[in-house]
Amino acid sequence: MYEQQKTSYSGSGNEIVRVVGDIIHYIDPMDTPLTAALGGFDSARGKFKVNMQGKKIELLEDEYAPLAGALAAGGATSMATDDTQFTFADASPFQDGTMILIDTEYLVVKAVNNTTQVVDFYTRGTYSTATTHASTAAVAIVGMARLEGDDADYASLTDIGTAYNYSSIFQKALNISETDIALDYYGMSDSFSYQSGKVLPEQFRLFELALFHGQRYVGTAALPRAMGGLGTFIGSNTVAAGGAITKADIDDLAEKIYLDGGQPDLLCLHPSVVQDLKDILDSSSFVRITQQEGSILGTKPMRGVSTQWGDLLIVSSRFQPLATGYILDSRKVGPYQLRPFAWHDLARVGDSRKGEVVGELSLLVANNEAHGTITGITS
């Protein structure tokens, strides 16, 4: 009984209806920008012509004959101007007629012994001024000059190698009682539909994380098989930032990739590092950015970085480690799915509903030298 005026604060309030919005809001990100930039969950099939199903996936790799070498270490400290025999670290790239450049001297190969790694040259000083050369001096192949009417000389051939990865099984199951499903909940039609709708995006995030963190393992009956991530494959071309990222770090790595034959087009960085890079570029005199009109403070979002070796589209994934950046040739990287993510109802046992999402995927990376890593980044 209320002896005075009744307000909403009078009594227990048990009879007051709760006002609850009919949408459940998420803050956790579910986007997978690297997966999208690489063409989706099964883009490797088209890129690499993978037409078969397997839990170990191999890519055939080859390269043209090398165009560089080095004199052998541990021999003479220098090669005199009248020496016509040099010992190389590896003589296989050369054949009769190969023209090479050591320091400033041009020489033409006369004969090659691939057992002793000794190379004979035609008379020194013929094609340029003869000079002395230090042991381990770099050698570049720059052309060919064969004798007229000479017999064929058979050069060494490169071996076809393989890059490989294993598939990882991604899975999450639900087990919800029929009573719980029958109850009314705010923000959902029923608890099973709601919870099952969350499972697939969660697996997408785990796959995106595996692209960066995956550790390749063959697997056994007792130990799970695991896909390798980018770090498993990319290591030949590296630049150490040793602090905040700079434009020079990106330029240096893109140049290394280009010189090795790659065509870099993606720059993968943690969002905080992208912001650091934008701060640098916004304040640099060599960058021209059109100021937005109106009352908006700031410049337009940075979508890419231009280098002498190609324009790089920025891929900014929340799931990427901050300390490591990647420059990729997207033609040579792609996800592979042995089994696409799919929902499966499980057999009914007891008074509950069961189901699971399962997918089996991997990452394929061809030609390690077509990509590169920036290490030691801080923000």
Secondary structure, 3 states (H helix, E strand, C coil): CCCCCCCCCCCCCCCCCCCCCCCCCCCCCCCCHHHHHCCCCCHHHHHHCCCCCCCEEEEEECCCCCCEEEECCCCCCEECCCCCEEEECCCCCCCCCEEEEECCEEEEEEEEECCCCEEEECCCCCCCCCCCEECCCEEEEEEECCCCCCCCCCCCCCCCEEEEEECEEEEEEEEEEHHHHHCCCCCCCCHHHHHHHHHHHHHHHHHHHHHHHCCCECCCCCCCCECCCHHHHCCCCEEEEEECCCHHHHHHHHHHHHHCCCCCCEEEECHHHHHHHHHHHHCCCCCCCCECCCCCCCECCCCEEEECCEEEEEEECCCCCCCCEEEECHHHEEEEEEEEEEEEECCCCCCEEEEEEEEEEEEEECCHHHCEEEEEECC
